[in-house]
Amino acid sequence: EFDITIKDKKGTENVVADHLLRLTTESSFGTTPIIDYFSDESLFSATLIPWFANIVNFLATGAMPSEWSSQDKKEVFK
């Protein structure tokens, strides 16, 4: 669809990018199998409600949780 020609001049403007493009590396892609199972998968699950959940629910609905003490209410309305 497009007829475009890109010309890049070697210079001091993008020294790092220019250097990285010229590096040669030995490719190890495809030699290590991808593991689909993570043994520590349960470590990434949340079992407790975050401390800010009641505040977020209050801001979204305007209803104060019944378990809030008067001190908790004062802290929110500072």
N, C-alpha and C positions, 0 to 999 in steps of 0.2 A: 504494500500500500504506500509506503513511504520511500522516497529516494533520498537517503541521508548519508553524508560522509563525515566521520569524526576524525579529526586530526589532533593528536596530543603531542605537545612539545616537552621534551625532557628539560627540567629546570629545577629551580629552587622552591617553587610554589608548593609542590606536593612531594617532598623528598621521601617521606615515610611510605606513602602509598606507592610511589614509583619503585622504591626498594623492595617492598613486599611483593609487588607484581613480578619482579625479576627473580625472586627466590625459587629454587627448585627443591622439592621435597620428594621423598620416597612415599608413594601412596600405599597406605595399608588398608584402604577402603575395600571392604568385601572379604577380608581375611578373618575378622572377628565376628562371630554370629551375634545377632541381636537377641537379648534375653527379654521375653515378654512377661515373665513373672518376677515380681519384686517381693523378696522375702520380708521386707520391712514395711509392707503396704499398710499394716494396721497402725503404724506410727504416724501416718498422715491423717488419721481420722480424729475429729474433735469430739471429746466425750463430755466436756463441760460447756455450759453456756458462758460466753464471754462476759466479762464484768460490765461492758457497756451496752449489753443487749436491752436491759430495762430502759436505759436512757434513750436509745434509738427508738424503741417501741413507743415511749412517751412522746418523743418529738413527732413521730409519724401519726399517732392516733389522738394524742392529747389526754389520754387516760393514764392516771397514775397507778402504778402497781400497788396492790393492797399490802404487800410485805414491806413497803418503804416506811421507814420511821420518820419522825418529824425532822431529825437531823439529816437524813437522806434528801428530804424535800428542800431543806434550806441549802444544801450543797448544790442542788440543781439550779436553784433560782438565784444564785449569787450574782 
